[in-house]
């Protein structure tokens, strides 16, 4: 079975926020919550880079490790989801996630902020695929329809890639080799555990 992954190619991202808008519209995400956001480093300076960030659906998800009620689970595709029926809104996952993916749906005192919300990789939730309950809690289940996450499909520069992790890795590897970075690409040795001669 394929392990689904996201990858954002910082050399292609133009900070258009189409991915953010597509996600909010597809899932009717409430005001104030962004399941996906674009982060820009060195804004307006030489070397500026933008990266589309969301839940990275970690292999060993820290959000799942700290959840006191075990509401997080990983699907057969490697997508990390959570059950809003089990979630108590404690926020441990928010603090554990290095990407800031889990978020409170409301601002307020502790206990009044609601249950956590996060990127679902357009895979819905534990309810029956395509059900009204699933859509109301988690948004559209595009994976059940054989589609990829809308954020990646809407990316005009194909900076944001989604799909089988091995295919995504191969696409990125080809891009890096074509650019002539070879093993000098950021994160290359860590991600691929190898060196490529340019």
Secondary structure, 3 states (H helix, E strand, C coil): CCCEEEEECCCCCCCCCHHHHHHHHHHCCCCCCCCCEEEEECCCCCCCEEEEECCCCCCCCHHHHHCCCCCEEECCCCCEEECCCCCCCCCHHHHHCCCCCCECCCCCCCCCCCCCECCCCCECCCCCCCCHHHHHHHCCECHHHCCCCHHHHCCCCCCEEEEEHHHHHHHHHHHHHHHCCHHHCCCHHHHHCCCCCC
